[in-house]
Amino acid sequence: MQKRTRLMILSVMLAEALLSFSGAGPVAAAEKVPIPKTEASKGPRAIIKTKFGDMEVKFFQDTAPMHVENFIKLAKEGFYNGTIFHRVIPGFMIQGGDPNTKDSLRKDSYGQGGPGYTVKAEFSDIPHKRGILSMARAAEPDTAGSQFFIVVEDSRFLDHKYTVFGEVTKGIGVADKIVNLPRDERDNPKERIEMTVTIVE
């Protein structure tokens, strides 16, 4: 049974509600790992292509190996191609990776799709600062699947609650353009911003 993977935040005002997902419960359920060394890690990178330009992402393989492996696997299968950034909140983040968004007529299902399985949380001490790539999930910590979000402004209230698995190293201005698009009452941008994700080894 697929679980709703819409990121459970509408604004910073809801940060207090998120505290119910933190503390001994979720953090104890996943191994907490340290912040990686500052030098750029070698290995595969992702290129997220949009009509506004490209974003290049480096992965944190040491701190979130299962999430990195999952994202790379899905990208190589073409899972993300044709999906959109379906949720944008100015001053916060852009969210994408839902296969339901390939169908432009089913907006009511956006935020509910996934790959048909979940990935165990890999919380770490890496802060949710501008440019961070993190996984969206439902209320329980081990419910991430394919949906991810890119933080456009520091959002430290998410720390230890969502799995950070990468960071935008080039093209963060693309995310700035996307996050400021006109949106509806569900935070869906009124303009379709499709993506193509490729992995560079």
C-alpha positions in Angstrom: 0.0 0.0 0.0 1.5 3.2 -1.1 1.9 5.9 1.6 1.5 9.5 1.0 4.9 11.0 0.4 3.9 14.7 0.3 6.4 16.7 2.4 4.6 17.4 5.6 5.4 21.1 5.7 3.4 24.1 4.4 5.5 26.8 6.1 7.9 27.4 8.9 4.9 27.9 11.1 4.3 24.2 10.9 7.8 23.4 12.2 6.3 22.8 15.6 4.2 20.0 14.2 7.3 18.4 12.7 8.8 18.1 16.2 6.5 15.1 16.7 8.5 13.3 14.0 11.9 14.1 15.8 13.5 13.1 19.0 14.1 9.6 20.3 11.7 8.0 17.9 12.9 8.6 14.3 16.5 9.4 15.2 16.8 6.2 17.3 15.3 4.2 14.4 18.0 5.2 12.0 21.8 5.3 12.4 23.0 8.9 12.9 26.1 9.6 10.9 28.5 12.6 11.0 28.9 15.4 8.6 31.2 14.4 5.7 34.6 16.0 5.2 34.6 19.3 3.5 36.5 18.3 0.4 34.4 17.4 -2.6 33.5 13.7 -2.6 34.4 11.8 -5.8 31.9 9.5 -7.5 28.8 9.8 -9.6 26.9 13.1 -9.9 23.4 13.9 -11.1 22.4 16.5 -13.7 18.8 17.6 -13.3 17.8 19.3 -16.5 14.9 21.7 -16.8 13.8 24.4 -19.2 15.3 27.0 -16.9 18.7 25.3 -17.0 20.6 22.5 -15.3 21.4 21.7 -11.7 24.4 19.6 -10.9 24.2 17.5 -7.7 26.9 15.8 -5.7 26.0 12.8 -3.5 26.8 12.1 0.1 27.5 8.4 -0.3 29.1 8.0 3.1 26.2 9.4 5.1 23.2 8.1 3.0 24.4 5.2 0.9 20.9 3.6 0.5 19.3 6.8 -0.6 22.1 7.6 -3.0 21.9 4.1 -4.5 18.1 4.4 -4.8 18.2 7.8 -6.5 20.9 6.7 -9.0 19.0 3.5 -9.8 15.8 5.3 -10.5 17.6 8.0 -12.5 19.3 5.4 -14.7 16.0 3.7 -15.3 14.5 6.9 -16.5 12.1 7.0 -13.6 12.3 10.8 -13.1 12.2 11.8 -16.8 9.0 13.6 -17.5 8.1 14.2 -13.9 7.8 17.7 -12.6 8.6 19.9 -9.6 5.0 19.6 -8.3 5.4 21.6 -5.1 7.1 25.0 -4.6 7.2 27.1 -1.5 9.1 30.4 -1.8 11.7 30.9 0.9 11.7 27.1 1.5 12.0 24.4 -1.1 11.0 22.8 -4.4 9.8 19.2 -4.5 9.7 16.7 -7.3 10.1 13.0 -8.1 6.5 11.8 -8.1 5.7 9.6 -11.1 2.0 10.7 -10.8 3.1 14.1 -12.1 3.7 12.6 -15.6 -0.1 12.8 -16.0 -1.0 16.5 -16.2 -4.7 15.7 -15.7 -4.4 14.1 -12.2 -3.1 17.0 -10.1 -5.1 15.7 -7.1 -2.8 12.8 -7.0 0.4 14.8 -7.0 2.6 14.1 -4.0 1.2 10.6 -3.5 3.2 8.6 -5.9 6.4 6.5 -5.5 8.4 3.6 -6.8 6.3 0.9 -5.0 8.8 0.5 -2.1 10.3 2.6 0.7 13.9 3.3 1.9 15.0 3.2 5.6 15.8 6.6 7.0 19.5 7.6 7.1 19.4 10.7 9.3 22.7 12.6 9.8 24.1 15.8 11.2 24.3 17.5 7.8 22.2 20.7 8.1 19.3 21.5 5.7 21.1 24.6 4.3 20.5 26.3 1.0 21.2 23.8 -1.9 20.7 20.6 0.1 19.0 17.7 -1.6 16.8 15.7 0.8 14.1 13.0 0.7 10.4 13.7 1.1 8.5 11.2 3.2 5.3 10.6 5.1 4.9 10.9 8.8 6.9 7.8 9.6 10.7 8.1 9.1 11.2 5.0 6.9 8.7 6.0 4.2 10.9 7.8 1.6 10.6 6.4 -1.9 11.4 8.6 -4.9 10.2 12.1 -4.0 12.9 14.6 -3.1 13.3 18.3 -2.4 15.9 21.0 -2.8 16.2 23.6 -0.1 16.4 27.2 -1.4 16.8 28.8 2.0 18.3 27.4 5.2 15.7 25.2 6.9 17.4 23.9 10.0 14.0 22.8 11.6 14.2 19.8 9.2 17.5 18.6 10.6 17.4 15.0 11.9 13.9 14.5 10.5 14.6 14.0 6.7 17.4 12.2 5.0 20.0 14.5 3.4 21.7 12.7 0.5 23.2 15.3 -1.7 23.8 19.0 -2.5 23.4 21.2 -5.5 26.9 22.3 -6.5 26.0 24.2 -9.7 22.8 25.8 -10.9 21.0 26.7 -7.6 19.7 29.7 -9.5 17.5 27.3 -11.4 15.8 26.3 -8.2 15.3 30.0 -7.4 13.4 30.5 -10.6 11.2 27.4 -10.1 10.4 28.3 -6.4 9.1 31.7 -7.4 6.6 30.5 -10.1 2.9 31.3 -9.6 1.3 28.5 -7.8 -2.2 27.3 -6.8 -3.7 26.6 -3.4 -2.0 23.2 -3.2 1.5 24.8 -3.9 1.5 23.3 -7.4 3.2 25.6 -9.8 0.8 26.7 -12.5 3.5 26.1 -15.1 4.8 22.5 -15.7 8.5 22.3 -15.0 9.5 18.9 -16.3 12.9 17.4 -15.5 15.3 14.9 -17.0 17.8 13.3 -14.6 21.0 11.8 -15.8 23.9 10.3 -13.9 27.5 11.3 -14.7 29.9 8.6 -13.5 
